[in-house]
């Protein structure tokens, strides 16, 4: 039996997970390859996919990459 997927429904929930405001979540969904999806006008994401996306070096915030998510 597989474990249930942890789905984050709504921009607010995704934002709390990423420590971003709603505007930041919408910008990520619109302007990056972040695994944030839209269904019926509602954003959703899977915790595992977001975690893996954030761990990629090009998505980490650093002094040389301050705009990373």
Secondary structure as a PSIPRED ss2 file (coil, helix, strand):
# PSIPRED VFORMAT (PSIPRED V4.0)

   1 X C   1.000  0.000  0.000
   2 X C   1.000  0.000  0.000
   3 X C   1.000  0.000  0.000
   4 X C   1.000  0.000  0.000
   5 X C   1.000  0.000  0.000
   6 X C   1.000  0.000  0.000
   7 X E   0.000  0.000  1.000
   8 X E   0.000  0.000  1.000
   9 X E   0.000  0.000  1.000
  10 X C   1.000  0.000  0.000
  11 X H   0.000  1.000  0.000
  12 X H   0.000  1.000  0.000
  13 X H   0.000  1.000  0.000
  14 X H   0.000  1.000  0.000
  15 X H   0.000  1.000  0.000
  16 X H   0.000  1.000  0.000
  17 X H   0.000  1.000  0.000
  18 X H   0.000  1.000  0.000
  19 X C   1.000  0.000  0.000
  20 X C   1.000  0.000  0.000
  21 X C   1.000  0.000  0.000
  22 X H   0.000  1.000  0.000
  23 X H   0.000  1.000  0.000
  24 X H   0.000  1.000  0.000
  25 X H   0.000  1.000  0.000
  26 X H   0.000  1.000  0.000
  27 X H   0.000  1.000  0.000
  28 X H   0.000  1.000  0.000
  29 X H   0.000  1.000  0.000
  30 X H   0.000  1.000  0.000
  31 X H   0.000  1.000  0.000
  32 X C   1.000  0.000  0.000
  33 X C   1.000  0.000  0.000
  34 X C   1.000  0.000  0.000
  35 X C   1.000  0.000  0.000
  36 X E   0.000  0.000  1.000
  37 X E   0.000  0.000  1.000
  38 X E   0.000  0.000  1.000
  39 X E   0.000  0.000  1.000
  40 X C   1.000  0.000  0.000
  41 X C   1.000  0.000  0.000
  42 X E   0.000  0.000  1.000
  43 X E   0.000  0.000  1.000
  44 X E   0.000  0.000  1.000
  45 X E   0.000  0.000  1.000
  46 X E   0.000  0.000  1.000
  47 X H   0.000  1.000  0.000
  48 X H   0.000  1.000  0.000
  49 X H   0.000  1.000  0.000
  50 X H   0.000  1.000  0.000
  51 X H   0.000  1.000  0.000
  52 X H   0.000  1.000  0.000
  53 X H   0.000  1.000  0.000
  54 X H   0.000  1.000  0.000
  55 X H   0.000  1.000  0.000
  56 X C   1.000  0.000  0.000
  57 X H   0.000  1.000  0.000
  58 X H   0.000  1.000  0.000
  59 X H   0.000  1.000  0.000
  60 X C   1.000  0.000  0.000
  61 X C   1.000  0.000  0.000
  62 X E   0.000  0.000  1.000
  63 X C   1.000  0.000  0.000
  64 X C   1.000  0.000  0.000
  65 X E   0.000  0.000  1.000
  66 X C   1.000  0.000  0.000
  67 X C   1.000  0.000  0.000
  68 X C   1.000  0.000  0.000
  69 X C   1.000  0.000  0.000
